[in-house]
Amino acid sequence: VGAVWSVVNTDYGVQGVADRFAQIEPKVLFTVDGYEFGGKIRDMTASIGHLRQVLPTVEHVIVADQFPAGSCGPLPDDVLRFSEIVTRTAEPDYEQVDFSHPLWVLYSSGTTGKPKGIVHSHGGVLVEVLKANGLHYDLGPDHRAYFAVSTTWVVWNMVVDTMIVGTSIVTYDGSPTHDGPARHFELISRHQATFFGTGAAVLTMIEKSGVVPNTRYDLSRLKAMMVTGSPLPDSTWDWIYRAVGQDLRVGSDSGGTDVATAFIGSNPLDPAYRGELMGACLGVAAESWDPEGNRVFNQVGEFVVTAPMPSMPIKFWNDPDGARYHSSYFE
């Protein structure tokens, strides 16, 4: 429909939501009646009134009502229930927009002031996700992808993206260690996932717990893993091939919120080496420079992208002259 969307975790406090959403002045707010974590339902209905106070531009509140009546508090009378909306018949209304039309707003970490709203485009993201999913991750209609990821992390947007090549997705709303540290691999086995995306810290946590997933679960359909968020330790590389599967394609990817994709990462053609990223992603002019700005090889340098990428921010929100954008990336 041409609308711009943005998302944070349901467990964010009201102020954390306001720091991000108030600046983009949303008209429609989706939230939940509650969420389950560690086997317990967390009631979120009381926060709806507070969210409206800090987001005065909101005209409609839609609640994804996930739990039976009585599990959570009552909803205000003017709140729309998602379960009721989807029972109505409606014809899709597809809006034609420019290549550079805003698609979504992501946020910087907020370590140096309030989080900046990073805006990506319909066209740039479309080109990027077809490249990343269809070529780098080799996904298609016969695949099923499971990502261990929160909705505030840019990797959640990558989960949504996988559907564009016809891949089915598995999502999980809950604690990553509920019923034990191998919870993610239990889900991979149950749903016969072929692709697993996760953070390196998650795998290291499971490794240190002493769990050997392939002795407890059927992981025969799992063919590839995308690991990101932090460097994957050498011991965890070895653990994956020993305790998960010997014929997996494991790729360690380095990317960012700023481009909603990877800079350097995996592909299905190159061999995997312990502790190494396979190479620059397609369309990424990745180089290593010394302090004087000279390109260097086989030594530590500063990572630099020397040319525009398919997916890069078209602007920062509320930055009409581009000053903040320029100072962040080009000064």
C-alpha positions in Angstrom: 0.0 0.0 0.0 3.0 2.3 0.0 3.1 2.9 3.7 6.3 3.2 5.7 6.8 0.8 8.6 9.0 0.5 11.7 9.3 -2.1 14.5 10.8 -2.6 18.0 10.4 -5.5 20.5 7.2 -5.9 22.4 9.3 -5.9 25.7 10.6 -2.4 25.1 9.6 0.1 27.8 7.4 3.1 26.9 10.3 5.5 26.8 12.3 3.2 24.6 9.4 3.1 22.2 8.9 6.8 22.3 12.6 7.5 21.6 12.2 5.7 18.3 8.6 6.0 17.2 7.8 9.6 18.4 10.2 11.0 15.9 8.5 9.3 12.9 5.0 10.4 14.0 3.1 7.1 13.2 -0.6 7.1 12.4 -1.2 3.4 13.1 0.2 1.5 16.0 0.3 -2.3 16.1 0.9 -3.9 19.5 0.1 -7.1 21.4 -2.2 -8.1 24.3 0.8 -9.9 25.8 3.7 -12.2 25.0 5.1 -15.4 26.4 8.6 -15.6 27.8 10.0 -18.4 30.0 6.7 -20.1 30.1 4.8 -17.1 31.5 2.4 -14.7 29.8 3.5 -11.0 30.2 0.4 -8.7 30.1 0.9 -5.7 27.9 -2.6 -4.2 27.8 -1.8 -1.6 30.5 0.9 0.0 28.3 -1.5 0.9 25.5 -2.7 4.1 27.3 0.9 5.1 28.1 2.0 4.5 24.5 -0.8 6.8 23.2 0.3 9.6 25.5 3.9 9.5 24.1 2.7 8.9 20.5 0.0 11.6 20.0 -0.1 11.3 16.2 -1.5 7.7 16.5 -5.0 7.6 15.1 -5.6 3.8 15.2 -4.4 1.1 17.6 -4.5 -2.5 16.4 -3.8 -5.3 18.9 -2.6 -8.7 17.8 -4.8 -10.6 20.4 -2.8 -13.8 21.0 -4.3 -15.1 24.2 -7.7 -16.4 25.4 -10.0 -13.9 27.1 -9.0 -13.4 30.8 -5.3 -14.2 30.2 -4.5 -10.4 29.8 -6.3 -7.2 30.9 -9.2 -5.6 29.1 -8.6 -3.6 25.9 -9.9 -0.1 25.5 -13.2 0.1 23.5 -11.7 1.9 20.5 -8.9 -0.6 20.0 -9.1 -2.8 16.9 -8.5 -6.5 17.3 -6.3 -8.0 14.6 -8.3 -11.3 14.8 -11.4 -9.4 13.8 -9.8 -7.4 11.0 -8.5 -10.5 9.2 -12.0 -12.1 9.1 -13.2 -9.4 6.7 -12.9 -9.6 3.0 -10.9 -6.8 1.3 -9.4 -6.4 -2.2 -5.6 -5.5 -2.1 -4.9 -2.0 -3.3 -1.4 -1.9 -4.7 0.2 1.5 -4.8 2.9 2.2 -7.4 5.8 4.2 -5.8 9.1 5.4 -7.0 12.3 3.3 -6.7 13.5 5.6 -3.9 10.2 5.7 -2.0 10.7 5.0 1.8 10.0 1.4 2.8 11.0 1.2 6.5 12.8 3.1 9.3 15.5 1.3 11.3 17.4 2.9 14.2 20.9 3.5 15.3 21.9 2.0 18.7 21.3 5.3 20.6 24.7 5.2 22.3 25.4 8.8 21.3 22.0 10.4 21.9 18.6 9.4 20.8 18.5 6.7 18.1 18.6 8.1 14.5 15.9 7.0 12.1 17.6 5.3 9.2 15.4 5.2 6.1 15.8 2.6 3.3 14.1 2.5 -0.1 11.7 0.1 -1.8 13.9 -0.4 -4.8 17.3 -0.6 -3.0 16.0 -3.2 -0.5 14.3 -5.2 -3.3 17.5 -5.4 -5.3 19.5 -6.2 -2.2 17.2 -9.0 -0.9 16.9 -10.8 -4.2 20.7 -10.8 -4.4 21.3 -11.8 -0.8 18.7 -14.5 -0.5 18.7 -15.8 -4.1 22.5 -15.8 -4.6 24.4 -15.6 -1.3 22.1 -17.7 0.8 20.9 -19.9 -2.1 17.3 -19.8 -0.8 14.2 -20.5 -2.8 10.7 -22.0 -2.7 11.9 -25.4 -1.4 13.6 -23.9 1.6 12.4 -23.2 5.2 14.3 -20.6 7.1 14.5 -20.2 10.9 16.1 -17.1 12.5 16.9 -16.7 16.2 16.3 -13.0 16.2 14.5 -10.2 18.0 12.3 -7.8 16.0 14.4 -4.8 17.0 17.5 -6.2 15.2 18.0 -5.6 11.5 18.1 -9.3 11.0 14.4 -9.4 11.6 14.0 -7.4 8.4 16.1 -10.1 6.7 13.6 -12.7 8.0 10.8 -10.8 6.3 12.9 -10.5 3.2 13.4 -14.2 2.6 9.7 -14.5 1.5 10.5 -12.6 -1.6 12.3 -15.7 -3.1 9.4 -18.0 -2.0 11.1 -19.3 1.2 8.9 -20.3 4.1 9.8 -18.8 7.5 9.7 -20.1 11.0 9.4 -17.5 13.8 9.5 -18.1 17.6 8.1 -15.9 20.3 9.8 -16.9 23.5 13.0 -17.4 25.5 16.0 -18.8 23.6 16.7 -21.2 26.5 13.1 -22.2 27.6 13.2 -26.0 28.3 17.0 -26.0 27.9 19.8 -24.4 26.0 19.2 -26.3 22.8 15.7 -24.8 22.2 16.6 -23.4 18.8 17.8 -26.8 17.5 14.7 -28.4 18.9 12.6 -25.9 16.7 14.9 -26.6 13.7 14.3 -30.3 14.0 10.5 -30.0 14.7 9.9 -27.7 11.7 12.6 -29.4 9.4 14.3 -26.0 8.7 16.9 -26.0 5.9 18.5 -22.6 6.9 19.4 -21.2 10.3 20.3 -17.6 11.0 21.6 -16.6 14.4 24.1 -14.6 16.4 27.5 -16.0 17.2 26.8 -15.5 20.9 23.8 -17.8 20.8 25.9 -20.7 19.4 28.7 -20.1 21.9 26.2 -20.3 24.7 24.9 -23.6 23.5 28.4 -24.9 23.0 29.4 -24.0 26.5 26.3 -25.7 27.9 27.7 -29.1 26.7 24.8 -29.9 24.5 25.4 -31.9 21.3 22.3 -31.1 19.2 22.8 -33.8 16.5 22.6 -36.6 19.1 19.2 -35.4 20.3 17.5 -34.0 17.2 17.0 -34.8 13.5 18.9 -32.0 11.8 19.2 -33.9 8.5 17.4 -31.1 6.5 19.6 -28.3 7.8 21.9 -27.3 5.0 23.3 -23.9 5.8 23.8 -21.4 8.7 24.3 -17.7 8.6 26.1 -16.4 11.7 26.4 -12.7 12.5 26.3 -10.1 15.3 29.9 -10.8 16.5 32.9 -12.9 15.4 32.4 -16.6 15.6 35.1 -18.1 17.9 37.3 -20.8 16.5 36.0 -23.4 19.1 32.4 -22.7 18.0 33.3 -23.2 14.3 34.6 -26.6 15.3 31.7 -27.4 17.6 29.2 -26.6 14.7 30.8 -29.2 12.4 31.1 -31.7 15.2 27.8 -31.2 17.1 25.4 -30.0 14.4 26.4 -31.4 11.0 29.5 -32.3 9.0 28.2 -31.1 5.6 26.8 -27.7 6.6 27.7 -24.5 4.8 28.5 -22.2 7.7 29.0 -18.5 6.8 30.0 -15.7 9.1 28.5 -12.5 7.9 29.4 -8.9 8.8 26.8 -6.3 8.0 24.8 -3.5 9.6 21.6 -1.6 10.2 22.8 1.2 7.9 22.5 -1.0 4.8 20.1 -3.7 6.1 22.3 -6.4 4.7 25.9 -7.8 4.9 29.0 -6.1 3.7 31.2 -9.3 3.8 29.8 -12.8 4.1 29.0 -16.2 2.8 28.1 -17.6 -0.6 27.4 -21.2 -1.8 30.5 -21.4 -4.1 33.5 -20.8 -1.8 35.0 -23.1 0.8 34.5 -22.3 4.5 37.6 -21.8 6.6 37.6 -21.6 10.4 37.6 -18.0 11.6 37.3 -16.4 8.1 34.6 -14.5 6.3 34.4 -15.8 2.7 34.5 -12.4 0.9 32.8 -9.2 -0.1 29.2 -9.5 -1.0 28.0 -8.8 -4.6 27.8 -5.1 -5.2 30.0 -4.1 -2.2 33.3 -2.4 -3.0 34.9 -3.5 0.2 38.5 -2.5 0.9 41.0 -2.3 3.8 42.9 1.0 4.3 45.8 2.2 6.4 45.6 5.5 8.4 46.8 7.4 5.3 44.0 6.1 3.1 46.1 3.6 1.1 44.6 0.2 0.3 46.4 -2.6 2.2 46.5 -6.4 1.9 47.4 -9.1 4.5 47.5 -6.7 7.4 45.0 -5.1 9.8 43.3 -2.0 8.3 40.2 0.1 8.4 37.2 -1.3 6.6 36.0 1.0 3.9 33.2 0.8 1.3 34.4 2.9 -1.7 31.3 3.0 -3.9 27.5 3.1 -3.4 25.8 -0.2 -2.6 22.4 -1.5 -3.8 20.9 -1.0 -0.4 22.0 2.1 1.6 20.1 4.8 3.5 18.3 7.3 1.3 18.1 9.7 4.3 17.8 10.1 8.1 14.3 10.9 9.4 13.9 14.6 10.3 17.2 15.6 8.5 15.9 17.8 5.7 19.2 19.2 4.6 21.1 15.9 5.0 23.6 17.4 7.4 23.3 14.5 10.0 23.5 11.9 7.2 26.6 13.5 5.7 28.4 13.8 9.1 27.6 10.2 10.0 29.0 8.6 6.9 31.2 11.0 4.9 33.0 13.5 7.2 
